[in-house]
Amino acid sequence: MDYNLNQIKTDVYDKCGFEILDFEIELESKEYCACRFKLNELHIISRNAKITPKKSGQFVTFWKRNGNGLIEPFEEIDQIDFYTINVRADNEFGQFVFPKSILIKKGIISTEKKEGKRGFRVYPNWDIAQNKQAEQTQKWQLNYFYKINDSTDFNKIMKLYEIE
């Protein structure tokens, strides 16, 4: 388990009564510390986002390999309850907890009607969105974000991890 997820386990999951089970590292996206696990009975895919030099926000991958070895977006039928993205910058640390339903609604997970995305940007509350699209994206994303610090809102975290 990488440093970010280890800290989240100690500072958040343990305090919420969440247990990490069936932990698996995904070697293909190891630069994003990609892994899958169960959080109690919830199926989680987790990544660390990366700061990129030219754009605000942080970039993260979100893909799988198909039977032919090609990368493709996750699909509505895949066993995912939440996609968690750990973000860190300077003294800031936080996590996005995106339910599968919002990822489908926002076109990130593929459906029969629309192909999803293989990667996207996240905008934690300390980032300043630099254009209208980034502002709109940040606005909906922050509904699924919490900061990890001395005043972490554990009630919000418990709500974020509820299946809709």
Salt bridges, closest charged atoms under 4 A:
ASP14 OD1 - LYS9 NZ 3.01
GLU26 OE2 - ARG36 NE 2.32
GLU26 OE1 - ARG47 NH2 2.95
GLU28 OE2 - ARG65 NE 2.71
GLU72 OE2 - LYS64 NZ 3.74
GLU75 OE1 - LYS64 NZ 2.74
ASP78 OD2 - LYS64 NZ 2.90
GLU92 OE1 - LYS147 NZ 2.90
GLU115 OE2 - ARG118 NH2 3.57
GLU135 OE1 - LYS132 NZ 3.92
